[in-house]
């Protein structure tokens, strides 16, 4: 995948996730809406791929749908989209560094493994929330989690 396309998809997904968790500041919303609007405009008004990413920002399948839309229109290395994506990424990073609540959280809904389900060494500046951890056989282990960690 083109590096620019990866930047665009990553920024849009991160912005959608922040918006969905209601932790997006006005700066994040402005940058997110700017990227989203430009993508839709360059896709001729087609919002399908963007809507899929908004609904499931963590889904690789959702990313693939939007990536295909962008590639079909030869936008996988569009400099204007790259610039907007970089702006959104920068705003997200600044807010995370400033300690905006929710920006350093880790949310994991389900971890499921056939033999072992192991989660180790997660560090978040915000909170860590883990749903079900299921192992059909063998161990189910969660260890070494740190929440509320700040950089020195």
C-alpha positions, 0 to 999 in steps of 0.5 A: 500500500502506498505510504500516502494512502496509509497516512490518509486511512490511518488519520481518518480512522483515528479521527473517526475513533476520537469522534465516536468516543466523544473525546474529539476537541473542536480542533480535531473535529475541524481537521477530521471534517476537513479531511473527510470532506476533501475525500468525499469531494475527490471521490465525486460525492461518494461517501460509501468508503468514508461511511464504512470507516466512520462506522468501524474505524478499527476494521481492516475491511473498512480500510480496504473499501476506502483504499479501493475507492481512493485507488480507483480514482488514482488518489492513493498519493494525492498531495492535498489529501496527504496534507490534510491527513498530516494535519489531522495526525498532528492535531491528534498527537498534540491533544494526546501529548497535552493529556486530553482525557480519552486521547490516551485510552486503550479499549479492547472489547474481546480477545479470543484464542483457540489455545491461549489468549494473552495480553501483556505490557500495555501502557496507556496515558489514559485508561485501559478497558478490556472486555472478555478474554477467552481461551478455548484451551490452555491459558488466558492471561492478562499482565503488565498493564499500566494506565495513567502513565505520563512521559517524564 
